[in-house]
Amino acid sequence: MTYAAYYFSPLGRIVLMSDGTALTELDFAEGVPKASAVHTQKDLPVFGEVCRWLDVYFAGRDPGALPPLAPHGTAFQQAVWNILRGIPYGTTTTYGGIAARIAAARGGRMSAQAVGGAVGRNPISILIPCHRVIGADSSLTGYAGGLDKKEALLRLEGVQLPPTGVETLRG
């Protein structure tokens, strides 16, 4: 069975999904219409852990250790998401940088576009910080929650961004 709960963040309502033990999905609620109609709402310990983590995060502090996570995806997606988990709070990396790490670990080559596809399928945004991945030219590239939320999350973490309306990061 899949369970759902909601978290009310400064950026809007967030839906949390769980298998009963671990968090399986987290996304801005407008991206998941009718979640409560399809899933059972239940107060689970993992939801409490995630909400406490998010409270610290949205207060502008590094929340530290993650609650139990169980994202579903291919072996390649899991490898990319594991790298995302290692991007420190308040920092960014590039799709190409992640591709280079995977290529070094596996041998051979890896495309930044393949990494971008896996990043885009991340089912647990914010906690698996896909918002910390930027383009090679420092541009703020796609984010399922919208570029405005990606920018807000990076600013919350203290990442230096250019003035509003400018598409690239500096520094």
FIKELUM-417421 format. One record per residue (C-alpha): x, y, z; residue in one letter. Coordinates in steps of 0.1 Angstrom, whole numbers, padded with zeros to 4 digits. Example, Ala and Ser with C-alpha at 12.3 -4.5 7.8 and 13.67 -1.06 7.14 Angstrom:
BEGIN
LUMTI/X/Y/Z/residuo
LUMTI/0123/-0045/0078/A $
LUMTI/0137/-0011/0071/S $
end
This chain:
BEGIN
LUMTI/X/Y/Z/residuo
LUMTI/0000/0000/0000/M $
LUMTI/0011/0036/-0007/T $
LUMTI/0005/0063/0019/Y $
LUMTI/0004/0101/0014/A $
LUMTI/0008/0131/0036/A $
LUMTI/0013/0168/0029/Y $
LUMTI/0038/0193/0041/Y $
LUMTI/0031/0231/0038/F $
LUMTI/0064/0248/0028/S $
LUMTI/0072/0284/0021/P $
LUMTI/0072/0274/-0016/L $
LUMTI/0038/0257/-0016/G $
LUMTI/0022/0224/-0006/R $
LUMTI/0045/0193/-0009/I $
LUMTI/0031/0158/-0012/V $
LUMTI/0050/0130/0006/L $
LUMTI/0045/0094/-0004/M $
LUMTI/0057/0063/0016/S $
LUMTI/0055/0025/0014/D $
LUMTI/0049/0026/0051/G $
LUMTI/0086/0025/0061/T $
LUMTI/0105/0049/0039/A $
LUMTI/0098/0080/0018/L $
LUMTI/0093/0069/-0018/T $
LUMTI/0083/0103/-0034/E $
LUMTI/0084/0139/-0025/L $
LUMTI/0072/0166/-0049/D $
LUMTI/0054/0199/-0050/F $
LUMTI/0017/0191/-0048/A $
LUMTI/0007/0209/-0079/E $
LUMTI/0028/0184/-0098/G $
LUMTI/0008/0155/-0083/V $
LUMTI/-0029/0161/-0088/P $
LUMTI/-0054/0141/-0068/K $
LUMTI/-0027/0122/-0048/A $
LUMTI/-0050/0119/-0018/S $
LUMTI/-0077/0103/-0039/A $
LUMTI/-0054/0075/-0051/V $
LUMTI/-0034/0070/-0019/H $
LUMTI/-0043/0065/0018/T $
LUMTI/-0035/0094/0040/Q $
LUMTI/-0019/0082/0072/K $
LUMTI/0003/0096/0100/D $
LUMTI/0035/0075/0097/L $
LUMTI/0068/0079/0117/P $
LUMTI/0087/0085/0084/V $
LUMTI/0064/0114/0076/F $
LUMTI/0072/0129/0110/G $
LUMTI/0109/0125/0103/E $
LUMTI/0106/0141/0068/V $
LUMTI/0086/0170/0082/C $
LUMTI/0112/0177/0109/R $
LUMTI/0140/0175/0082/W $
LUMTI/0120/0199/0060/L $
LUMTI/0114/0223/0089/D $
LUMTI/0151/0226/0095/V $
LUMTI/0158/0229/0058/Y $
LUMTI/0132/0257/0052/F $
LUMTI/0146/0275/0083/A $
LUMTI/0178/0279/0062/G $
LUMTI/0199/0253/0080/R $
LUMTI/0216/0221/0068/D $
LUMTI/0193/0194/0082/P $
LUMTI/0220/0167/0082/G $
LUMTI/0212/0130/0080/A $
LUMTI/0183/0120/0057/L $
LUMTI/0153/0101/0069/P $
LUMTI/0148/0066/0053/P $
LUMTI/0144/0070/0015/L $
LUMTI/0134/0043/-0010/A $
LUMTI/0132/0059/-0045/P $
LUMTI/0122/0035/-0073/H $
LUMTI/0143/0036/-0105/G $
LUMTI/0167/0018/-0127/T $
LUMTI/0202/0009/-0116/A $
LUMTI/0215/0039/-0136/F $
LUMTI/0190/0063/-0120/Q $
LUMTI/0199/0050/-0086/Q $
LUMTI/0236/0056/-0093/A $
LUMTI/0229/0092/-0103/V $
LUMTI/0206/0098/-0073/W $
LUMTI/0233/0084/-0050/N $
LUMTI/0257/0110/-0064/I $
LUMTI/0230/0137/-0059/L $
LUMTI/0227/0128/-0022/R $
LUMTI/0265/0135/-0019/G $
LUMTI/0263/0171/-0032/I $
LUMTI/0268/0192/0000/P $
LUMTI/0243/0217/0012/Y $
LUMTI/0249/0251/-0003/G $
LUMTI/0269/0239/-0033/T $
LUMTI/0262/0229/-0069/T $
LUMTI/0276/0206/-0095/T $
LUMTI/0270/0201/-0132/T $
LUMTI/0254/0173/-0153/Y $
LUMTI/0288/0169/-0169/G $
LUMTI/0305/0166/-0135/G $
LUMTI/0281/0138/-0125/I $
LUMTI/0286/0121/-0159/A $
LUMTI/0324/0122/-0154/A $
LUMTI/0321/0106/-0119/R $
LUMTI/0299/0078/-0133/I $
LUMTI/0323/0072/-0163/A $
LUMTI/0353/0071/-0139/A $
LUMTI/0335/0045/-0117/A $
LUMTI/0323/0023/-0145/R $
LUMTI/0350/0029/-0171/G $
LUMTI/0341/0043/-0205/G $
LUMTI/0321/0073/-0213/R $
LUMTI/0289/0088/-0200/M $
LUMTI/0268/0116/-0215/S $
LUMTI/0256/0146/-0195/A $
LUMTI/0222/0142/-0213/Q $
LUMTI/0218/0107/-0199/A $
LUMTI/0225/0121/-0164/V $
LUMTI/0200/0149/-0171/G $
LUMTI/0174/0123/-0178/G $
LUMTI/0180/0105/-0146/A $
LUMTI/0181/0137/-0126/V $
LUMTI/0148/0147/-0141/G $
LUMTI/0132/0114/-0130/R $
LUMTI/0143/0119/-0093/N $
LUMTI/0111/0110/-0073/P $
LUMTI/0123/0126/-0040/I $
LUMTI/0131/0162/-0048/S $
LUMTI/0148/0184/-0022/I $
LUMTI/0160/0155/0000/L $
LUMTI/0177/0140/-0031/I $
LUMTI/0189/0175/-0041/P $
LUMTI/0185/0176/-0079/C $
LUMTI/0180/0214/-0076/H $
LUMTI/0218/0215/-0069/R $
LUMTI/0226/0204/-0105/V $
LUMTI/0232/0232/-0130/I $
LUMTI/0242/0235/-0166/G $
LUMTI/0279/0235/-0177/A $
LUMTI/0275/0273/-0184/D $
LUMTI/0262/0277/-0148/S $
LUMTI/0226/0281/-0161/S $
LUMTI/0197/0271/-0140/L $
LUMTI/0183/0243/-0161/T $
LUMTI/0151/0223/-0158/G $
LUMTI/0135/0215/-0125/Y $
LUMTI/0102/0195/-0122/A $
LUMTI/0089/0220/-0095/G $
LUMTI/0097/0249/-0118/G $
LUMTI/0128/0271/-0122/L $
LUMTI/0114/0296/-0097/D $
LUMTI/0114/0269/-0070/K $
LUMTI/0149/0257/-0080/K $
LUMTI/0162/0293/-0077/E $
LUMTI/0144/0297/-0043/A $
LUMTI/0159/0265/-0029/L $
LUMTI/0194/0275/-0040/L $
LUMTI/0191/0310/-0025/R $
LUMTI/0178/0294/0007/L $
LUMTI/0210/0274/0008/E $
LUMTI/0231/0305/0003/G $
LUMTI/0242/0297/-0032/V $
LUMTI/0253/0329/-0049/Q $
LUMTI/0229/0336/-0078/L $
LUMTI/0228/0366/-0101/P $
LUMTI/0200/0392/-0098/P $
LUMTI/0165/0380/-0107/T $
LUMTI/0160/0376/-0144/G $
LUMTI/0196/0366/-0152/V $
LUMTI/0199/0330/-0164/E $
LUMTI/0234/0321/-0152/T $
LUMTI/0251/0316/-0119/L $
LUMTI/0283/0335/-0111/R $
LUMTI/0311/0328/-0087/G $
end
